Every structure is written in structure tokens, then in C-alpha cells.
Amino acid sequence: MTTPFILASASPRRLALLQQIGRPPDLVVPTDIDETPEPNEPPARLAARLSVQKAMAAARLHPAALILAADTVVACGRRILPKAETERDVRDCLQLLSGRRHRVYGGIALQAPGGRLWLKTVLTVVKFARLSDAEVQAYVASGDWRGKAGGYAIQGPAGAFVSAINGSYTNVVGLCIHTVAKLLVAASHP
């Protein structure tokens, strides 16, 4: 009997990325955890902590499964940008990101039955071009930003804002598939 593989995420992008590398999960189990940053919590630590909490929450429901969980945090310096829920959120994010570099941290946790945990944090640096008022307005009108960390999705219309990227593109989409593939190999050879 093989160990069930579970994705602890509601993100359709993460599911699609796993399918892209031929590792679709047997089950998708979205978790509901408090994603509020702790006081003075650095962005990389937040991404790692949330991915572990998601993996642990799913493992409580499915202790015999191999659980993959992830979290994406977008930051300018130490300032953590929200998942945009309102037009005000996305406008504030785009104003901050316009013409600047920012960091995208991807926390990836893989928990095996029995509790063994692999944890990686991936960093990608993204540079946005200076955005015009018309570009911001068009993007806000698109609605593509809803629920997205930092107020944008690189794989959508906001990809036109990116003038440079250093690191994993798929990390910015929501899951560094290179790192996930390596972790899955490690988990299959304990």
C-alpha cells in the first residue's frame, strides 16, 4: 500500500504546479489557520511558520499521509504585504511595489507519517517597472489580484509589470516546484 500524498492548500495554482511535474496529490485538504504575523516576525520566518502549521493541521486529519503545505509571503524590506482583499489593498501594494525590488518568500513543509518534517524557504527577488496610474487602474479593474499575496499574480496580467526576476518563477506563482521535487525524492528515501 502506498502512502497517500496530500496537498494542504486551497490554491489552484499549487495544484496545477504539482500536476505540471507529474506529482498530483491524491487529495487536496485546505487548512484554515490564523495567518497573522507575530510582532516583528521576519517575512521568511512567517512563510516557514505558516507552511509548518498548515502541514500539521492537515496531518492531524490524515496522520498516515505525506502532507505538502506551502505559504507565500511578499515583502518590501521587512514590511509584509497583505493578501489583497479590497481595491484599497491592491492600490497600496502596487504603489509600494512600483519601480522597486521586493522579495517573495515561499515556505514549503513536507510532513511524513510519523511526524518527520522537511522544511525549506525559497527566496525570489522581483523588480517591478514604474507603474502608471492607467496600468494600476486597469489591473484593479481586472480583479486578478483578489486574495493574492502582495496584490498580484505574476502568471496573470501583472506579469507585464515585472522587469526582472532573480530566483524561482514558480515560487512567485505559489510553489517552487524544483524544491518540492527534491523534497519528494528525499521523503521517498528516508
N, C-alpha and C positions, 0 to 999 in steps of 0.2 A: 504494500500500500504506500502510495506516495504522499508526502506532506502537502496539504493544501496551501496554496500561495494566495495571500490576501493583500489587496491594496486598501490601506486605511485612508481613503481620500474620496471626496465627492467631485474632485476635479476631472472633467472630461479630457483635459489636456494631458494630465498624468497618465490616464488610462490609454490614450492614443499613443503616447511615447513608449509605454511598455509594449503595446501591440506592434509598434514600429520595429522594436528589436526582437520580436518573436517571443516575448515573455508575458503574455496576457495573464492577468490574475484569474484564479478560479472563482473569486468572489470579491466584490467591492463593498467595503464596510466603512461608510463615512463616520467620522467621530465628531463629537461635539464637546470641545474643551474651551476653557477660557483662554483666549489668545492675548490678553492684556500684558504688555511688557511690565516686568518688575521695575521698581525705581532704579534708574541709572544702569539698566541692563544693556550691555552692548548688543548691537544687531546680530552679530554672529552667534552669540550665546542664546539669544531669543530663538533664532531659527533652529538651533540644535535642540534646545529645551522643548520647544513645541513639537518637533518631529518625534522625540522620545515619548512625550506624553500621549501623542496620538497612537503610537505603536503600542504603548502599554494599555491604553483604553481598549484597543481592538483585541489585544492578547487576552484580556480578562474575559472577553466573549468567546474567543476562539483559541484556547491555550495550546491546541495541538497543531496550529498553523504557523507558517512562516509569514510574518507580517512586515510589509513595507509601508512606511509612513514618511511624509515629507512636509516641509513648510518653506515658504519663500518670504524673505524679508527684504524690502527695498529701503536703502538708507542714503542720505546725503550727510557725510560725516558720521556723527553719532545719532543724528536725527532720524528716527524710524518713521517712514511714511505709512499712512493707513491703507487699508483696502478701501478703495473709493466706493462709497455708498450713495453720495449725493453729488450734484453738479458742483457745489462749493468745494467738496473734497478733491475732485479731479482738477478743477481750476487751480487750487492751491498747490497740488502736486506738480502739475505741468509748469506753473510759474517757477517753482523751486528747481525743477529739472532742466528748464530751458537754458541751453548754452553751457551746460555743466556736465561733469562726470558724476556718476553715482555708482553705488555698489549694490549688487544683488547677491544676497546670501541664500543658499539653498541648504537647509538641514535635511539629511537623509538618515533615517533609522531603519535598520532591518533587525527584527527580533525573531529568533528561532524558538521552537518549542523547547521548554526547559529554561527559558529566560536569557540565553546568550544574546548579546546585543552588539551589533556593529553600528557605529555612528560616524558619519562624515559630514563636514561642512564645506560646501563648494562656494567659491567667490568668483563672480564675474563683474568686471567694470564696464559700464555702458556710458557712452557720451552722447548726449542729445545735441542736435543743432539748435540754434536760437530759433524759437517758435514765434510766428507772427500771431496777432490776435485772430486773424481769419483761420489759421491752422488749428488753434486752440478751440475756437467756436465750432468748427467742422467736426473735430474729434469729440467734443462734448455732445454734439447732436447725434453722433453715431451710436452712442450708448455702449460702445465696445469696452469701455472702462469699468463697467459695473462689477464690483466685487474683486477687482484686480489689485494686487499689491502695488503700491506706488501710482495707481490710477491709470495703468496702461498694460496692454498685452503686445509684446514685441512681434508676435506672429500675425497680428492684425494690422489695421491701418496705421497704428503708431510705429510700426516698423520703419516708416518713412522719416521718422524723427531721429532715428539712430544714425549718427555719423561715424561712430567707431565702437568696437566691442573688443574686449580683451578677456578671454576665457570661454566658458561653455555657453553656447547659444541656448541649448536645451535647458540649462539651469534657469535662464531668464524665462523660458516658457513655463517652467514649473518643476522640472526634474532632470538633473544631469544624468543622461542615460549611460554615459561612459562609466561614471562612478557606480551607478546601480548595477550594471553588467558585472563589474569587478566584485561588488559585494555579493551578488548572487552566486558567482563562482566560489568565493570564499565560504559562503554558507553551505554549499553543496560538498565541500571537502573539509569537514570540521577537524 
